[in-house]
Structures are given as structure tokens and as C-alpha cells.
Amino acid sequence: MSASSGTTPHGMMKGTAMAMKVACDGHRDGSQTMGHRPVAKLGSAEAPHVAAQRSFGRLFDHQADQPDPDAISELAARMVEGPDDAVDGPADAGTAFFGQFIDHDLTLDATTQLGEAARRVEEIENFRTPRFDLDSVYGSGPEVDPWLYGQQDEGRGLAFGRGWAAGTQGNPLDLQRNCNDRALIGDPRNDENLFISQIHGRQFVAEHNRLLGEASGTVEHRYEVAREGLTHAYQRRILHEFLPAVVDQSVLDPLVQGAMDGNLPGPISWDCAPDMPVEFAAAAFRFGHSMIRQTYALNDAHEEEDIFSPVNAGFSPVARAHNLDMARFFGPQAQRSRPINTKIAADLISLPTNIVGRMPGLSEAEDAKARNLADRNMQRGQHTFHLPTGETVAQAMGVDVLDPHPDVADLGLTGMTPLWFYILWEAENTGGRLGAVGGMLVAGTILNLMLRDKMSILHTEEAARAVA
């Protein structure tokens, strides 16, 4: 590792001072103070507590000088996982897909285009509430989105599988679907692959219905009890299972303790941070792509299926024979995710047509770039959002800057490492979990969102027990 950015005469890291300045000083691009941000009441009448920012923001100033796009593409092409790279990491296999579920619950950018520079990020609307409120499951509630719910006595139950809601291809564990096989869910992206589809349906929709059946009182009261119970269980799962699985303990522990005390530690001044930083949404929280395996054991009958095999077509009914054995994805007997590092499963380096669509008119080289998920991530981060490079963020945060990855050095990108790649390289040097930069961006943003939600477990009577 190279030297850090040094200290001021008062002993404060210069990088820390820079990070706090960029977050709070009213800078045209880098600052997002809470005072001038538009705030909107979101959610249903049953959830009036949700007041969230409807746009993205920056923790650090945008960076005009960006790495060469062709060099980024070559770096992405070198990330393909080889036979010797396919090792088990510390997290359960389902962790990456649960992370995808979290992402879909927090963010939806439906306006920017890959390869085109974004306008000011404060003007880009986030179509999800940046709160852990499960609006991706509940939509805006039964009055606004009744198509997600049942009829009459079951009017507060979520439509799922069979029973009082019509079945789907004879599979009681599949999502409810319309006549075109589109899933009837709060966020359509949660049907884009078999894994997240089953997590959404079996761990959230079905669980809401179970909690609803156990509650007593009026149907409205039962709905509120079930929704609050599921939402708090979801938040505890993020806090106790997800974050420890993906963030190095030395980075996570001070942040969790700060959240318990109601004040997250620096170097980022979280009081001034936007709800949804683009550094999180467009780079740091995409770390899960490196955790994806090339093959998975779905259940006893399907012991080795490629990530994009025909049984995982996405946006289509799930056959009963393809239901996941959840014990193979979560818990002590689960298969493992890949460690967070700079290698990506081969099928993610060449995405199939059903994922990215057909792109006529492209040359062979252009088509290869367009289908490379790693390339898409880095081009989007650096050339759509003009994110600062990894070295810039590390210096701003006052942490040691990593020596360049060998491929970064070979391609002349030293000092200009795309932020997403830098975070993966940092995790590779931290035992397969997120390190100082990635861990601060991921865990800090998540805990900050919980602190800002007065109905989260950090503000309820059970908070001390839940987080201790």
C-alpha cells in the first residue's frame, strides 16, 4: 500500500477534512445538504411515516477527468473467472441475491442511459423510496395498488401462488402472474431471475400472509401488524446477517456502534449526505456481481445449473421442479458465494440475449462490450455519472491508497481505477469482504437510511436488543 494523504497540523487527516467539506459545504455538484433537497410524502395511507428524497445525490464532487473507455473495456474483459479463481467466499450463496432484493427496495433509476453522460444527479428521480420499508413488496398499499392484494376477507393478503389467488402453472410457490405471465409484484425487477423471484415470493410475500394469519383484530389492524413485523424482521436481517457477511468487521463495528448512539462516525459527514448517493447506487452496492457463481445447486433434482440456464429464464413462470431448496442458499448447509474480488463469472462477462436484448448493427467487439456486465458497471459509473476514481475517494476519506491491481497498472490506469473495480480490489485484499472504502460506502449508507427512518428498528423500543 502507498502512503495515505497525511495530516493537518491539528492531527486531522487531510482526506477526512476533504470528505467532510465535499459533503457539507454547498458545492454545486458534490454537496447535498438536506435543506434544499425536495422532500415528498411517499407510500400508502398505512405508511404515512415515509418521507424520502426523490432524487440521487453525491458524497464527493464529480470528476471530469475519467479513465479511457477502451482501457476500461479491456480491464473488464480480463475479469473473467478462470477455473483456478472459482473459490468459495465467506457468505451464503443467497447473500448476493438478497443484496439484489435490497437494491431494488432502495433505488430505481429509470431515466439515465448507458454511454450517455447524466444530467445533474439531483434531477434524476429515484422511483423507489430510499427506506427499508418494503415498498418493492407492498407497493403503495392496498388502496393504491389493489392488484397486489386479495379480495374480501383476504383483502390485506398479498397475491401469491395458489389458494384464494389463482395458481401459476400449478406451482404454489411461484409469484402470482397475469395472463401474460408477468409477475404481480411491487417491483417487476424482482422477477428478473429465479433466485430473486423465489426470495421475493417465499421469504416476503408468503411471510406477510403467514404473519397476517397469526394476527388478530380488524383486517386493517392485522395488515399493519403483519407489515410492521415483516419490515422489522427484514431490517434485522440486513443488520445481523447481510452486513456482517459482506463488510469487514473492523470497518463495520464502529459504524454499527455509531448507529446505536445515533451518530455515524466519519470520515464522511453523514448528517449532510444525500439519502441515496450515486457512489453507493452506481458503484459500491454493485459489489454483489462478483459474488455470483457460474453454477448453482437449486435442489436435489438440479445439482448443477448455470446461472443463465433455461430454468432461469427470468420474467416467466417457475416450474414446481425448479423451486429452490432454500437450505442450499441460506444457513449452515448452504453453498457459498464467491468472495468479493476482481473476478466475475463467465456468463456475466457475456450476458445472454434474454438479459440485455438483441443489439443489431454492432460489430463483434462492440457487441462483446455491450454484453459484459463488468464493462457496463464501470462505464456507467465513470462515464454516465462521472464518479470519482477509487484512488480519489480513498484519499478523500483519509485511508491508505492501494497499490494498483496488476491489470490496472498494465493498462496505464494507475491512479485512475474505476471506483467499482477499486472497491472489488480492496475487498480482494481484505479476505473477500468490503474494506475501508467499500465498507464505509455500503454500511454507512445503509445505516444512515435506517437512522433517518423514525420507524426503523434503530428508533423502536426493541432497538437496543436488536442491534446489541
Buried (B, 14 or more C-beta within 10 A) or exposed (E): EEEBBEBEEEEBBBBBBBBBBBBBEEBEBBBBBBEEBEEEEBBBEBBEEBBBBBBBBBBBBBBEEBBBBEBBBBBBBBBBBEEEBBEEBBBBBBBBBBBBBBBBBBBBBEEBEEEEEBEEBBEBEBEBBBBBBBBBBBBBBBEEBEEBBBEEEBEBBBBBBBEEBEBBEEBEBBBBBEEEEBBBBBBBBBBBBBBBBBBBBBBBBBBBBEBBEEBEEEBEEBBBBBBBBBBBBBBBBBBEBBBBBBBBEEBBEBBBEBBBEEEBBBBBBBBBBBBBBBBBBBBBBBBBBBBBBBBBBBBEEBEEBBBBBEBBBBBBBBBEEBBBBBEBBBEEEBBBBBBBBBBBBBBBBBBEEBBBEEEEEEEEEEBBBBBBBBBBBBBBBBBBBBBBBBBBBBBBBBBBBBEBBEBBEBBEBEEBBBBBBBBBBBBBBBBBBBBBBBBBBBBBBBBBBBBBBEBBBBEBEEBEEBBE
